[in-house]
Amino acid sequence: MKKTQETLQLENSIKAAVLYIAFEFSSSKWKLAFSDGSKIRYKTVTAGNLAQLQREIDLTKRKFKMNEDVRAVSCYEAGRDGFWIHRYLVSQGIENLVVDSASLEVNRRKRL
């Protein structure tokens, strides 16, 4: 069976699906930003509530019409919460990157 260009593009877009997750942590709440590369969804959960976090991840996958096993990639700034969150995310099959804010280049001329 010969595949058309449209079929190949559809297959590539399905294979390339990624759920992106960004975290901002505080002592009382975690702000989450989800994206599939075209849509963005913002949510806030109680700090440390992994069940609530997992519900939001699962709900986002459904809202974005993604498969349960879609590749998920997350990142957050290293800080007060340490690496226990990293270990949890990895245990859930989420690729995670912990960013050291001191290692990011900043244009000092733009600072106010």
N, C-alpha and C positions, 0 to 999 in steps of 0.2 A: 504494500500500500504506500503510495507516494504521499509525503506530507507537504502541505502547502506552507507558504511563508507565514500565513496567519496562525496555523497550527504550531509551527516552530516557535513563533513569538509567544504564544500562549504558554507552551511548555516551559520556555525560558523564564517567563514571568512567575510561573508557579514555582519552579525550582529556586529562583532567586529571592523568594519571599523571606523577609527578615523582620522580626519584631524588635525594635530598638527601645530600650528603657533607660531613662536617666533619673537619678536620685538626687534629692537635696535633703540632708538630714538635719534635724534639730532634736532637742531633748524631749519634746512633746509630740512632734509630728514629722512625717516624712512626706515630702512633695514628690510626686512621680510625674514624669512625662513619657508618654508612649507614642511611638510613631511607626508607620510602615513605610516611610519614605515619602508619602503624599498626604496622609492625614495625621493629626496630632490629637492626643487625648491627655488631659491633665486630671490628676486625682490626688487626694491627700488621704493618708492613712495614719493611724495611731502609731507612734514610734515603737518599734520592736514587735508589732503585731504581725507575725509571719502569715497567719491564717488570712487576715484581711489583705495583706500584700498578694498572696497567692490568688485570692478571689478576684482582685483587680486585674491581675495578669490574665487569668482565665477569661474574664469578662471582656477584656480588650481583644483577645484573640477572636472571640465570637463576634464582637462589634466590627472588627476589621475583616471578618470572614476568612480567618486564617485557620489552618489545620492545627490540631492540638500539638503536633510534633514540629511545628514551624521553628526554624532557627531563631533563637532569642539572644540578643547581645545587650549587655548593660554596662553602665559605668557610673562611678561616683568618685567624689573627692575624698582622699584619705583624711581621716580626722578622728573625731571623738568616738565613733562606733567601732573602730578597729576592723579586724578581718573576719569576725564571726559572720557578718552578713555575706561577705565574699564566699565563705565556705558553704553557707546555705544556698546561695544562688547557683553555685557550681553543682551542688548536690541535686538541684532541680533541673540540671541540663542547660543552664543559662551560662553563656560565655560572659565573663565579667572582667572588667578592667578597672583597677583602682588607680586613680590619678593623683600624683603628688603635685599640689598646686604650685609649689616652689619651683617645679621643673618646667612650668609653662612660661613661654616668652611673652612679655607684656610690653606694649609700646608705651613707655613712660611719658611721652609727649602728650598723649591723650588723656592722661589722668587729670582730674580736677582737684 
